[in-house]
């Protein structure tokens, strides 16, 4: 089954699922090996990890596409890519969809912020017109080569123009053909209920950011409220930051690795994750036999 088919199957299966954020090939592989059903190529995480800057629209489409292609090369589960605003207008979206489809993604998420965008849980956002975003969605749908490639439409209008405007946009994006709706940064349980009860017949995403604007709830509660996907975009990145910082503190304070072992994976775990045994098998098959001739 193609990865795009796998993602569409996830949307149709009973129950909700967690979509966890990766920022490079290593984190993508860890997510799959831990047992998650899909990977989210997080724009914020890629900006943080690859550029060292906040999520304020600094990454280029090609930078993200290159990283996503590496993720796809080492995993077998679907990848949902955060494509920010589509990296421009509807014409830019055409190229964005082509590049990301070639990179191996199963779903492309676009938002209706102005460019340069900001993290959905930052203040000071603004949005383009509803009509312009509808044009972007239609351009994405017309461009995709595989009609199972999902287009996820996100609106940031709630924080800018209020709930009624956000719901109106979500309806318009659904009518334009989006496969999944994502109303960003609701601030109360009541708003969460209003989103899913007002826009029926389409899967919804809830974006749970630790310390962000949306109340943190469990997967079970997200499902009860009508959300198909519980997005945990940067939990992996933030746990990595914490782990690296703690290890470095021990190293600089003690000048020794003696007490660092509980903070790091073992040698064997590292080589297993990065498939050293597979490389050795390839060496035996393609290198050693040649050397014997």
Backbone as JSON, one array per atom type, in Angstrom:
{
  "sequence": "XXXXXXXXXXXXXXXXXXXXXXXXXXXXXXXXXXXXXXXXXXXXXXXXXXXXXXXXXXXXXXXXXXXXXXXXXXXXXXXXXXXXXXXXXXXXXXXXXXXXXXXXXXXXXXXXXXXXXXXXXXXXXXXXXXXXXXXXXXXXXXXXXXXXXXXXXXXXXXXXXXXXXXXXXXXXXXXXXXXXXXXXXXXXXXXXXXXXXXXXXXXXXXXXXXXXXXXXXXXXXXXXXXXXXXXXXXXXXXXXXXXXXXXXXXXXXXXXXXXXXXXXXXXXXXXXXXXXXXXXXXXXXXXXXXXXX",
  "N": [[0.84, -1.2, 0.0], [0.57, 2.21, -0.88], [2.04, 5.11, 0.66], [0.38, 7.34, 0.68], [-2.1, 6.14, 0.46], [-2.12, 4.79, 2.88], [-2.33, 6.92, 4.67], [-4.84, 8.0, 4.02], [-6.36, 5.8, 4.76], [-5.96, 5.86, 7.52], [-7.44, 8.12, 8.14], [-9.98, 7.17, 7.71], [-10.3, 5.05, 9.43], [-11.79, 3.77, 12.49], [-11.83, 5.78, 15.46], [-9.41, 8.06, 16.96], [-6.12, 9.44, 16.31], [-2.66, 10.0, 17.27], [-0.54, 12.44, 15.97], [2.75, 12.91, 15.53], [5.48, 15.19, 15.81], [8.35, 15.48, 13.71], [11.72, 16.57, 13.08], [13.92, 15.99, 11.6], [15.64, 13.32, 9.81], [16.45, 11.44, 11.7], [14.75, 11.85, 13.98], [12.34, 11.28, 12.76], [12.62, 8.56, 12.14], [12.8, 7.49, 14.73], [10.23, 8.06, 15.69], [8.65, 6.38, 14.06], [9.68, 3.85, 14.81], [8.95, 3.76, 17.44], [6.29, 3.29, 17.31], [4.25, 4.9, 16.31], [1.66, 5.95, 13.99], [1.9, 7.75, 11.93], [3.84, 10.54, 10.69], [4.66, 13.88, 11.46], [6.02, 16.44, 9.71], [7.38, 18.97, 11.12], [7.08, 22.43, 10.78], [7.87, 24.43, 12.59], [9.65, 22.97, 14.18], [11.6, 22.23, 12.29], [12.56, 24.75, 11.56], [13.58, 25.58, 14.06], [15.49, 23.51, 14.65], [17.07, 23.21, 12.33], [17.71, 25.77, 11.38], [18.08, 27.21, 13.68], [16.46, 29.23, 14.57], [13.43, 30.98, 15.58], [9.97, 30.08, 14.85], [9.09, 31.83, 12.44], [8.64, 32.05, 9.74], [11.04, 31.77, 8.26], [12.19, 29.61, 6.95], [12.8, 28.11, 3.75], [10.9, 26.79, 0.95], [12.34, 24.81, -0.44], [14.31, 24.05, 1.39], [12.76, 22.79, 3.38], [11.58, 20.76, 1.86], [13.82, 19.21, 1.14], [14.61, 18.18, 3.63], [12.33, 16.74, 4.34], [12.33, 14.81, 2.32], [14.51, 13.28, 3.12], [13.5, 12.26, 5.5], [11.41, 10.68, 4.47], [12.86, 8.79, 3.11], [13.88, 7.06, 5.02], [11.8, 5.93, 6.4], [8.61, 4.2, 6.68], [6.02, 4.9, 7.1], [3.21, 7.22, 6.7], [3.89, 10.67, 5.92], [3.08, 13.84, 7.04], [3.36, 17.05, 5.91], [4.21, 20.23, 7.13], [3.49, 22.91, 5.41], [3.53, 25.61, 5.77], [2.5, 28.69, 4.52], [2.21, 27.71, 2.03], [4.26, 28.78, 0.85], [4.01, 31.18, -0.54], [1.95, 32.68, -3.08], [-0.93, 31.34, -4.9], [0.29, 30.41, -7.21], [2.88, 29.86, -6.37], [2.16, 27.79, -4.69], [1.57, 25.74, -6.46], [4.13, 24.9, -7.34], [5.13, 24.16, -4.85], [3.5, 21.97, -4.09], [4.19, 20.14, -6.1], [6.94, 19.73, -5.53], [6.88, 18.71, -2.88], [5.32, 16.46, -3.21], [7.0, 14.93, -4.83], [8.97, 14.56, -2.95], [7.89, 12.68, -1.29], [5.69, 12.88, 0.48], [2.57, 12.36, 2.26], [0.53, 13.99, 2.91], [-0.28, 17.44, 2.74], [-0.11, 20.32, 4.58], [-1.52, 23.5, 4.66], [-1.73, 26.98, 5.53], [-3.73, 29.94, 6.24], [-2.37, 32.29, 6.79], [-0.75, 35.53, 6.39], [2.28, 36.09, 4.53], [5.57, 36.84, 5.63], [4.85, 34.07, 7.77], [3.82, 33.24, 11.19], [4.36, 31.19, 14.11], [1.48, 29.37, 15.04], [0.66, 29.75, 17.65], [1.76, 32.08, 18.46], [1.52, 35.6, 19.12], [0.32, 38.44, 17.19], [-0.31, 37.65, 14.58], [-1.55, 37.61, 11.16], [-4.06, 37.32, 8.59], [-4.63, 36.18, 5.21], [-7.05, 36.95, 2.6], [-10.16, 35.16, 2.59], [-10.94, 34.29, 0.07], [-8.53, 34.23, -1.34], [-7.19, 32.14, -0.05], [-8.88, 30.0, -0.64], [-8.37, 29.83, -3.36], [-5.71, 28.93, -3.24], [-6.04, 26.38, -2.12], [-7.53, 25.12, -4.16], [-5.64, 25.23, -6.2], [-3.69, 23.53, -5.17], [-5.09, 21.09, -5.1], [-5.61, 20.69, -7.82], [-3.06, 20.38, -8.77], [-1.81, 18.14, -7.6], [-0.53, 14.9, -8.31], [-1.25, 12.42, -7.42], [-4.35, 11.57, -6.4], [-4.9, 10.78, -3.89], [-3.24, 12.09, -2.22], [-3.4, 13.99, 0.57], [-4.88, 17.14, 1.29], [-4.54, 19.5, 3.7], [-6.26, 22.0, 5.27], [-5.6, 24.84, 7.04], [-6.77, 27.32, 9.27], [-5.97, 30.44, 10.67], [-7.61, 32.33, 11.59], [-9.13, 32.57, 13.88], [-7.75, 33.76, 16.08], [-7.36, 36.24, 15.0], [-9.71, 37.33, 13.82], [-11.82, 36.21, 15.22], [-14.11, 33.58, 16.38], [-16.4, 33.11, 14.74], [-15.59, 33.98, 12.21], [-13.5, 32.21, 11.78], [-14.85, 29.76, 11.65], [-16.48, 30.21, 9.43], [-14.52, 30.39, 7.43], [-13.42, 27.82, 7.62], [-15.57, 26.26, 6.73], [-15.67, 27.18, 4.08], [-13.21, 26.27, 3.14], [-13.51, 23.57, 3.35], [-15.56, 23.21, 1.45], [-14.11, 23.91, -0.77], [-12.63, 21.68, -1.19], [-10.78, 20.6, 0.59], [-9.21, 17.99, 2.46], [-8.92, 17.67, 5.18], [-9.64, 19.6, 8.08], [-8.31, 22.3, 9.95], [-8.49, 24.24, 12.55], [-6.76, 26.66, 14.02], [-5.36, 27.22, 17.28], [-7.56, 27.42, 19.29], [-8.87, 28.44, 22.48], [-10.32, 27.44, 24.6], [-12.24, 24.7, 26.03], [-14.87, 24.88, 25.25], [-14.7, 26.29, 22.85], [-13.37, 24.38, 21.32], [-15.36, 22.4, 21.17], [-17.26, 23.84, 19.74], [-16.06, 24.15, 17.25], [-15.9, 21.51, 16.1], [-18.59, 20.75, 16.19], [-19.75, 22.57, 14.52], [-18.68, 22.2, 12.02], [-19.13, 19.64, 10.2], [-18.67, 16.22, 8.96], [-16.06, 15.99, 8.05], [-12.62, 15.3, 8.73], [-10.98, 16.57, 11.69], [-8.26, 18.5, 13.04], [-6.59, 18.86, 16.13], [-4.31, 20.96, 17.62], [-1.94, 20.53, 19.93], [0.01, 22.31, 21.97], [2.53, 22.38, 24.23], [2.38, 24.64, 26.78], [1.18, 26.41, 25.09], [-1.68, 28.06, 23.52], [-3.97, 26.45, 23.42], [-5.92, 24.31, 25.48], [-4.4, 21.49, 27.04], [-5.3, 18.24, 26.33], [-6.28, 14.77, 26.6], [-5.8, 12.02, 24.26], [-8.09, 10.44, 24.26], [-10.0, 12.28, 25.17], [-9.84, 14.17, 23.14], [-10.86, 12.69, 21.02], [-13.47, 12.29, 21.95], [-14.4, 14.88, 21.75], [-14.54, 15.17, 19.06], [-12.33, 15.3, 17.38], [-10.18, 14.08, 14.94], [-7.42, 13.89, 14.62], [-4.79, 14.26, 16.83], [-2.47, 16.53, 17.2], [0.85, 16.65, 18.08], [3.17, 18.54, 17.8], [5.78, 19.46, 18.49], [6.74, 18.08, 20.66], [8.69, 16.06, 20.59], [10.99, 17.46, 19.69], [11.31, 19.29, 21.83], [11.76, 17.58, 23.96], [14.19, 16.55, 23.15], [15.81, 18.85, 23.26], [15.79, 19.28, 26.03], [17.0, 16.87, 26.93], [19.57, 16.97, 25.72], [20.57, 19.31, 26.88], [20.67, 18.6, 29.62], [22.56, 16.49, 29.59], [24.84, 17.85, 28.67], [25.24, 19.62, 30.77], [26.05, 17.92, 32.85], [28.45, 17.02, 31.73], [30.0, 19.37, 31.49], [30.1, 20.28, 34.1], [31.19, 18.18, 35.59], [33.29, 17.23, 34.12], [33.55, 14.7, 33.06], [32.35, 11.58, 31.68], [31.29, 9.72, 33.31], [28.93, 9.81, 34.87], [26.93, 10.09, 33.04], [25.54, 8.18, 31.71], [22.88, 7.41, 32.23], [21.5, 9.35, 30.95], [21.78, 9.13, 28.27], [21.38, 7.18, 25.22], [22.26, 3.71, 24.76], [25.3, 2.38, 23.25], [24.62, 0.2, 21.63], [21.87, 0.62, 21.21], [21.94, 2.95, 19.71], [23.31, 2.11, 17.32], [21.54, 0.19, 16.43], [19.24, 1.73, 15.87], [20.15, 3.21, 13.68], [20.57, 1.29, 11.8], [22.94, -0.33, 11.49], [23.44, -3.07, 11.23], [22.08, -3.67, 8.87], [23.64, -2.27, 7.04], [26.0, -3.74, 7.26], [25.12, -6.16, 6.21], [24.7, -5.4, 3.56], [27.33, -4.81, 2.89], [28.49, -7.37, 2.97], [27.12, -8.55, 0.87], [27.58, -6.92, -1.4], [30.17, -5.84, -1.34], [32.23, -7.46, -0.05], [32.06, -9.91, -1.42], [32.8, -9.13, -3.97], [35.45, -8.49, -3.49], [36.54, -10.95, -3.17], [36.78, -12.03, -5.63]],
  "CA": [[0.0, 0.0, 0.0], [1.31, 3.45, -0.92], [1.93, 5.9, 1.88], [-0.81, 8.19, 0.58], [-3.24, 5.27, 0.79], [-2.06, 4.53, 4.32], [-2.85, 8.08, 5.4], [-6.28, 8.05, 3.8], [-6.94, 4.74, 5.59], [-5.98, 6.35, 8.9], [-8.56, 9.07, 8.27], [-11.24, 6.43, 7.65], [-10.38, 4.07, 10.52], [-12.45, 4.24, 13.71], [-10.98, 6.32, 16.5], [-8.48, 9.15, 16.68], [-4.71, 9.06, 16.44], [-1.69, 11.05, 17.56], [0.41, 12.79, 14.92], [3.9, 13.42, 16.3], [6.36, 15.98, 14.97], [9.77, 15.19, 13.49], [12.43, 17.72, 12.52], [14.98, 15.47, 10.75], [15.48, 11.9, 9.52], [16.61, 10.67, 12.94], [13.53, 11.91, 14.79], [11.29, 10.58, 12.0], [12.83, 7.12, 12.32], [12.45, 7.16, 16.12], [8.77, 8.08, 15.79], [8.12, 5.15, 13.48], [10.1, 2.67, 15.58], [8.23, 3.79, 18.71], [4.98, 2.7, 17.06], [3.24, 5.84, 15.82], [1.11, 5.57, 12.68], [2.25, 8.75, 10.92], [4.85, 11.51, 11.11], [4.39, 15.27, 11.09], [7.23, 17.22, 9.47], [7.0, 20.22, 11.76], [7.75, 23.64, 10.31], [8.54, 25.08, 13.71], [10.79, 22.14, 14.57], [12.64, 22.34, 11.27], [13.16, 26.08, 11.72], [14.37, 25.57, 15.31], [16.6, 22.56, 14.63], [17.94, 23.35, 11.17], [18.17, 27.15, 11.25], [18.38, 27.8, 14.98], [15.63, 30.42, 14.75], [12.02, 30.76, 15.91], [9.05, 29.79, 13.74], [8.57, 33.11, 11.94], [8.62, 32.04, 8.29], [12.37, 31.93, 7.7], [12.58, 28.47, 6.12], [12.35, 28.12, 2.37], [10.24, 25.57, 0.54], [13.32, 23.81, -0.84], [14.93, 23.53, 2.61], [11.83, 21.85, 4.01], [11.42, 19.6, 0.97], [15.02, 18.37, 1.24], [14.57, 17.47, 4.92], [11.23, 15.77, 4.27], [12.77, 13.71, 1.46], [15.37, 12.42, 3.95], [12.59, 11.55, 6.4], [10.68, 9.67, 3.71], [13.8, 7.76, 2.68], [14.22, 6.13, 6.11], [10.58, 5.52, 7.1], [7.61, 3.54, 5.84], [4.7, 5.4, 7.45], [2.91, 8.49, 6.03], [4.42, 11.94, 6.43], [2.3, 15.06, 6.83], [4.31, 18.15, 5.94], [3.77, 21.6, 7.42], [3.95, 23.73, 4.28], [3.32, 27.03, 6.11], [1.5, 29.35, 3.69], [2.41, 27.24, 0.65], [5.46, 29.52, 0.46], [3.69, 32.24, -1.48], [0.57, 32.71, -3.56], [-1.4, 30.09, -5.49], [1.28, 29.95, -8.2], [3.92, 29.21, -5.57], [1.59, 26.54, -4.17], [1.71, 24.72, -7.51], [5.48, 24.33, -7.24], [5.27, 23.53, -3.53], [2.86, 20.65, -4.13], [5.01, 19.27, -6.94], [8.18, 19.39, -4.82], [6.6, 17.87, -1.72], [4.85, 15.15, -3.69], [8.2, 14.2, -5.23], [9.72, 14.24, -1.73], [7.31, 11.48, -0.69], [4.74, 13.14, 1.55], [1.22, 11.82, 2.1], [-0.43, 15.08, 3.15], [0.32, 18.78, 2.78], [-0.89, 21.28, 5.37], [-1.3, 24.93, 4.34], [-2.49, 27.89, 6.4], [-4.16, 31.19, 5.6], [-1.66, 33.46, 7.28], [0.06, 36.3, 5.46], [3.68, 35.7, 4.52], [6.0, 35.67, 6.39], [3.93, 33.6, 8.81], [4.33, 33.02, 12.55], [3.79, 30.05, 14.81], [0.07, 29.56, 15.3], [0.42, 30.11, 19.04], [2.36, 33.38, 18.7], [0.65, 36.75, 18.89], [0.73, 39.3, 16.07], [-0.56, 37.03, 13.28], [-2.57, 38.19, 10.29], [-4.51, 36.33, 7.6], [-5.01, 36.62, 3.87], [-8.5, 36.87, 2.4], [-10.74, 33.83, 2.45], [-10.95, 33.96, -1.35], [-7.17, 33.87, -1.76], [-6.89, 30.82, 0.48], [-9.64, 29.03, -1.44], [-7.61, 29.66, -4.6], [-4.55, 28.1, -2.95], [-6.51, 25.0, -1.95], [-7.87, 24.6, -5.47], [-4.39, 25.04, -6.94], [-3.06, 22.32, -4.63], [-5.87, 19.92, -5.54], [-5.44, 20.52, -9.26], [-1.66, 20.08, -9.07], [-1.36, 16.83, -7.12], [-0.57, 13.81, -9.27], [-1.94, 11.33, -6.73], [-5.52, 12.19, -5.78], [-4.96, 10.37, -2.48], [-2.44, 13.05, -1.46], [-4.36, 14.79, 1.34], [-4.65, 18.57, 1.47], [-5.05, 19.92, 5.01], [-6.44, 23.45, 5.27], [-5.56, 25.43, 8.37], [-7.08, 28.74, 9.38], [-5.52, 31.15, 11.86], [-8.5, 33.48, 11.71], [-9.75, 32.67, 15.21], [-7.03, 34.74, 16.89], [-7.34, 37.53, 14.32], [-11.06, 37.85, 13.57], [-12.81, 35.58, 16.07], [-14.58, 32.23, 16.07], [-17.33, 33.06, 13.62], [-14.8, 34.1, 10.98], [-12.75, 30.97, 11.62], [-15.78, 28.72, 11.21], [-16.86, 30.53, 8.05], [-13.4, 30.0, 6.57], [-13.32, 26.36, 7.62], [-16.61, 25.77, 5.82], [-15.27, 27.5, 2.71], [-12.07, 25.42, 2.77], [-14.09, 22.25, 3.14], [-16.26, 23.25, 0.17], [-13.1, 23.99, -1.84], [-12.12, 20.34, -1.43], [-9.79, 20.16, 1.56], [-9.47, 16.66, 3.03], [-8.9, 17.78, 6.63], [-9.75, 20.99, 8.54], [-7.43, 22.6, 11.09], [-8.72, 25.58, 13.11], [-5.62, 26.8, 14.92], [-5.27, 27.97, 18.53], [-8.7, 27.67, 20.19], [-8.35, 28.66, 23.82], [-11.18, 26.83, 25.63], [-12.94, 23.47, 25.65], [-16.09, 25.3, 24.58], [-14.34, 26.6, 21.46], [-13.1, 23.1, 20.66], [-16.65, 21.79, 20.88], [-17.93, 24.63, 18.72], [-15.42, 23.88, 15.96], [-16.3, 20.21, 15.54], [-20.04, 20.67, 16.03], [-20.16, 23.48, 13.45], [-18.14, 21.76, 10.73], [-19.27, 18.18, 10.25], [-18.41, 15.48, 7.74], [-14.67, 16.12, 7.63], [-11.73, 15.14, 9.89], [-10.45, 17.78, 12.3], [-7.0, 18.43, 13.79], [-6.36, 19.71, 17.29], [-2.87, 21.17, 17.78], [-1.66, 20.69, 21.36], [1.34, 22.86, 22.18], [2.82, 22.52, 25.66], [2.6, 26.05, 27.06], [0.51, 27.21, 24.09], [-2.99, 28.65, 23.8], [-5.03, 25.45, 23.49], [-5.78, 23.45, 26.66], [-3.9, 20.15, 26.76], [-6.25, 17.18, 26.65], [-5.82, 13.44, 26.21], [-6.32, 11.5, 22.99], [-9.46, 10.0, 24.5], [-10.85, 13.47, 25.24], [-9.87, 14.75, 21.79], [-11.79, 11.88, 20.23], [-14.82, 12.59, 22.44], [-14.77, 16.2, 21.27], [-14.75, 15.11, 17.62], [-11.1, 15.52, 16.62], [-9.6, 12.85, 14.4], [-5.96, 13.92, 14.76], [-4.2, 15.03, 17.93], [-1.14, 16.92, 16.74], [1.86, 17.0, 19.1], [4.15, 18.88, 16.77], [7.14, 19.72, 18.92], [7.08, 17.34, 21.88], [9.97, 15.37, 20.36], [12.04, 18.48, 19.67], [11.53, 19.86, 23.15], [12.39, 16.56, 24.81], [15.59, 16.48, 22.72], [16.49, 20.02, 23.84], [15.95, 19.02, 27.46], [17.98, 15.8, 27.12], [20.89, 17.47, 25.35], [20.99, 20.28, 27.89], [21.02, 17.89, 30.86], [23.81, 15.77, 29.37], [25.94, 18.81, 28.59], [25.47, 20.16, 32.11], [26.87, 16.94, 33.56], [29.77, 16.98, 31.11], [30.78, 20.58, 31.78], [30.27, 20.43, 35.55], [31.98, 17.09, 36.17], [34.45, 16.94, 33.29], [33.62, 13.25, 32.91], [31.15, 10.92, 31.2], [30.97, 8.65, 34.25], [27.55, 9.9, 35.36], [26.07, 10.56, 31.95], [24.97, 7.03, 31.01], [21.42, 7.38, 32.37], [20.94, 10.43, 30.15], [22.01, 8.87, 26.85], [21.09, 5.82, 24.79], [23.45, 2.87, 24.74], [25.95, 2.19, 21.95], [23.84, -0.77, 20.87], [20.61, 1.25, 20.8], [22.26, 3.89, 18.64], [23.62, 1.4, 16.08], [20.31, -0.46, 15.99], [18.38, 2.76, 15.27], [20.69, 3.65, 12.41], [20.61, 0.13, 10.9], [24.29, -0.78, 11.2], [23.39, -4.45, 10.77], [21.69, -3.64, 7.46], [24.82, -1.85, 6.28], [26.92, -4.88, 7.24], [24.59, -7.13, 5.26], [25.0, -4.89, 2.22], [28.76, -4.98, 2.67], [28.73, -8.78, 2.65], [26.55, -8.9, -0.42], [28.04, -6.13, -2.54], [31.58, -5.46, -1.26], [33.13, -8.55, 0.3], [32.06, -10.9, -2.5], [33.6, -8.57, -5.06], [36.84, -8.53, -3.1], [37.0, -12.33, -3.23], [36.93, -12.45, -7.03]],
  "C": [[0.88, 1.25, 0.0], [1.08, 4.25, 0.36], [0.72, 6.83, 1.86], [-2.07, 7.39, 0.91], [-3.29, 4.99, 2.28], [-2.65, 5.7, 5.1], [-4.36, 8.21, 5.23], [-6.99, 6.97, 4.62], [-7.0, 5.16, 7.05], [-7.15, 7.3, 9.13], [-9.91, 8.35, 8.32], [-11.41, 5.43, 8.79], [-11.15, 4.64, 11.71], [-11.42, 4.81, 14.69], [-10.05, 7.41, 16.0], [-7.05, 8.66, 16.82], [-3.84, 10.27, 16.69], [-0.75, 11.21, 16.38], [1.57, 13.52, 15.59], [4.91, 14.07, 15.37], [7.79, 15.51, 14.93], [10.41, 16.41, 12.84], [13.63, 17.3, 11.67], [14.75, 13.98, 10.56], [15.58, 11.05, 10.78], [15.32, 10.67, 13.76], [12.37, 11.22, 14.08], [11.4, 9.08, 12.2], [12.45, 6.7, 13.74], [10.94, 7.11, 16.29], [8.18, 6.81, 15.22], [8.45, 3.95, 14.35], [9.43, 2.62, 16.96], [6.81, 3.27, 18.54], [3.9, 3.65, 16.59], [2.86, 5.52, 14.38], [1.47, 6.55, 11.57], [3.22, 9.75, 11.55], [4.42, 12.89, 10.64], [5.72, 16.0, 10.93], [6.95, 18.64, 9.92], [7.8, 21.41, 11.24], [8.5, 24.34, 11.41], [9.79, 24.3, 14.12], [11.93, 22.22, 13.58], [13.33, 23.69, 11.36], [14.07, 26.13, 12.95], [15.64, 24.74, 15.15], [17.58, 22.81, 13.49], [18.5, 24.75, 11.0], [18.6, 27.77, 12.57], [17.59, 29.06, 15.25], [14.18, 30.02, 15.03], [11.2, 30.57, 14.64], [8.39, 31.08, 13.27], [8.71, 33.2, 10.42], [9.97, 32.21, 7.62], [12.8, 30.78, 6.79], [12.05, 28.64, 4.7], [11.68, 26.79, 2.03], [11.25, 24.47, 0.24], [14.03, 23.23, 0.38], [14.04, 22.49, 3.27], [11.69, 20.6, 3.16], [12.62, 18.66, 1.06], [15.01, 17.55, 2.52], [13.48, 16.4, 4.91], [11.61, 14.57, 3.4], [13.66, 12.75, 2.24], [14.52, 11.63, 4.95], [11.91, 10.39, 5.67], [11.58, 8.51, 3.31], [14.06, 6.71, 3.75], [13.01, 5.65, 6.89], [9.59, 4.89, 6.12], [6.19, 4.02, 6.13], [4.47, 6.77, 6.8], [3.54, 9.68, 6.73], [3.47, 13.06, 6.04], [3.27, 16.23, 6.94], [3.6, 19.47, 6.24], [4.35, 22.49, 6.33], [3.71, 25.22, 4.51], [2.21, 27.62, 5.24], [1.47, 28.79, 2.27], [3.59, 27.94, 0.02], [5.18, 30.55, -0.64], [2.24, 32.2, -1.88], [0.2, 31.37, -4.22], [-0.43, 29.54, -6.53], [2.44, 29.28, -7.49], [3.44, 27.86, -5.04], [1.73, 25.42, -5.2], [3.08, 24.08, -7.44], [5.67, 23.6, -5.92], [4.69, 22.13, -3.53], [3.69, 19.68, -4.96], [6.26, 18.81, -6.2], [7.92, 18.44, -3.65], [6.08, 16.5, -2.14], [6.05, 14.3, -4.14], [9.02, 13.78, -4.01], [9.14, 13.05, -0.98], [6.32, 11.71, 0.43], [3.39, 12.52, 1.22], [0.14, 12.87, 2.31], [0.34, 16.39, 3.24], [-0.62, 19.7, 3.53], [-0.51, 22.7, 4.97], [-2.2, 25.78, 5.22], [-2.78, 29.2, 5.68], [-3.54, 32.43, 6.21], [-1.03, 34.24, 6.13], [1.5, 35.8, 5.56], [4.56, 36.93, 4.75], [5.06, 35.37, 7.55], [4.61, 33.59, 10.17], [3.72, 31.74, 13.1], [2.35, 30.36, 15.18], [-0.27, 29.97, 16.72], [1.19, 31.36, 19.45], [1.3, 34.46, 18.53], [1.14, 37.52, 17.67], [0.55, 38.67, 14.71], [-1.53, 37.87, 12.46], [-2.9, 37.15, 9.22], [-4.79, 36.98, 6.26], [-6.52, 36.53, 3.74], [-8.93, 35.41, 2.26], [-10.67, 33.38, 0.99], [-9.56, 33.55, -1.83], [-6.8, 32.47, -1.27], [-7.64, 29.73, -0.27], [-8.91, 28.77, -2.76], [-6.38, 28.79, -4.4], [-4.94, 26.63, -2.81], [-6.83, 24.38, -3.31], [-6.62, 24.35, -6.32], [-3.69, 23.77, -6.48], [-3.77, 21.07, -5.12], [-5.67, 19.64, -7.03], [-4.03, 20.06, -9.62], [-1.26, 18.67, -8.69], [-1.53, 15.76, -8.19], [-1.34, 12.61, -8.72], [-3.13, 11.93, -6.0], [-5.75, 11.72, -4.35], [-4.05, 11.22, -1.61], [-3.4, 14.0, -0.75], [-3.92, 16.25, 1.42], [-5.34, 19.0, 2.77], [-5.08, 21.44, 5.03], [-6.52, 23.97, 6.7], [-5.96, 26.9, 8.3], [-6.58, 29.28, 10.72], [-6.42, 32.34, 12.18], [-9.09, 33.64, 13.1], [-9.08, 33.76, 16.05], [-7.09, 36.14, 16.3], [-8.73, 38.15, 14.25], [-12.17, 37.19, 14.37], [-13.33, 34.26, 15.54], [-15.5, 32.18, 14.87], [-16.6, 33.13, 12.29], [-14.03, 32.81, 10.72], [-13.65, 29.85, 11.11], [-16.24, 28.96, 9.78], [-15.76, 30.1, 7.08], [-13.28, 28.47, 6.49], [-14.35, 25.73, 6.71], [-16.2, 26.0, 4.36], [-14.14, 26.59, 2.24], [-12.53, 23.98, 2.57], [-14.77, 22.19, 1.78], [-15.28, 23.31, -1.0], [-12.45, 22.65, -2.12], [-11.07, 19.85, -0.48], [-10.2, 18.81, 2.16], [-9.58, 16.69, 4.55], [-8.95, 19.26, 6.98], [-8.98, 21.16, 9.85], [-7.69, 24.04, 11.5], [-7.69, 25.75, 14.23], [-5.93, 27.65, 16.15], [-6.59, 28.34, 19.21], [-8.2, 27.69, 21.63], [-9.17, 28.02, 24.94], [-11.77, 25.53, 25.1], [-14.21, 23.81, 24.87], [-15.81, 25.63, 23.11], [-14.04, 25.32, 20.68], [-14.4, 22.42, 20.27], [-17.37, 22.52, 19.75], [-17.37, 24.34, 17.33], [-15.96, 22.59, 15.34], [-17.8, 20.09, 15.34], [-20.53, 21.55, 14.88], [-19.73, 23.01, 12.08], [-18.11, 20.25, 10.74], [-18.9, 17.55, 8.91], [-17.01, 15.59, 7.2], [-13.78, 15.93, 8.87], [-11.17, 16.48, 10.37], [-9.12, 17.49, 13.0], [-7.09, 19.35, 14.99], [-4.86, 19.76, 17.52], [-2.58, 21.48, 19.25], [-0.2, 21.07, 21.56], [1.56, 23.05, 23.68], [3.19, 23.99, 25.95], [1.91, 26.98, 26.07], [-0.88, 27.63, 24.49], [-4.1, 27.63, 24.01], [-4.86, 24.56, 24.72], [-5.35, 22.05, 26.28], [-4.93, 19.12, 27.23], [-5.68, 15.85, 26.17], [-6.37, 13.07, 24.84], [-7.78, 11.07, 23.14], [-10.42, 11.18, 24.53], [-10.95, 14.14, 23.88], [-10.86, 14.01, 20.91], [-13.23, 12.17, 20.66], [-15.32, 13.93, 21.91], [-14.92, 16.25, 19.74], [-13.52, 15.36, 16.77], [-10.51, 14.18, 16.2], [-8.1, 12.76, 14.69], [-5.58, 14.81, 15.93], [-2.75, 15.3, 17.57], [-0.27, 17.34, 17.93], [3.13, 17.34, 18.33], [5.58, 18.97, 17.28], [7.51, 19.08, 20.26], [8.43, 16.66, 21.75], [11.12, 16.36, 20.39], [12.35, 18.98, 21.07], [12.11, 18.85, 24.13], [13.86, 16.41, 24.44], [16.39, 17.65, 23.3], [16.79, 19.79, 25.31], [17.04, 17.97, 27.7], [19.4, 16.24, 26.8], [21.43, 18.41, 26.41], [21.44, 19.58, 29.17], [22.34, 17.13, 30.72], [25.0, 16.73, 29.34], [26.26, 19.43, 29.94], [26.36, 19.21, 32.92], [28.29, 16.97, 33.04], [30.61, 18.19, 31.49], [31.05, 20.73, 33.27], [31.22, 19.39, 36.13], [33.24, 16.76, 35.36], [34.63, 15.46, 33.03], [32.29, 12.72, 32.37], [30.66, 9.83, 32.15], [29.51, 8.64, 34.66], [26.56, 10.33, 34.28], [25.26, 9.43, 31.32], [23.45, 6.95, 31.12], [20.72, 8.43, 31.51], [21.09, 10.19, 28.65], [21.6, 7.43, 26.5], [22.39, 5.01, 24.8], [24.05, 2.85, 23.32], [25.11, 1.29, 21.05], [22.52, -0.17, 20.36], [20.85, 2.22, 19.64], [22.5, 3.17, 17.32], [22.39, 0.67, 15.53], [19.39, 0.53, 15.3], [18.85, 3.11, 13.87], [21.09, 2.5, 11.49], [22.02, -0.29, 10.52], [24.3, -2.21, 10.68], [23.0, -4.55, 9.29], [22.87, -3.25, 6.58], [25.81, -3.0, 6.17], [26.45, -5.95, 6.27], [24.86, -6.68, 3.82], [26.49, -5.04, 1.9], [29.09, -6.41, 2.26], [28.27, -9.12, 1.24], [27.23, -8.21, -1.59], [29.53, -5.8, -2.52], [32.49, -6.65, -1.07], [33.2, -9.59, -0.81], [32.88, -10.43, -3.69], [35.08, -8.68, -4.76], [37.42, -9.95, -3.22], [37.26, -12.78, -4.66], [38.33, -12.15, -7.54]]
}
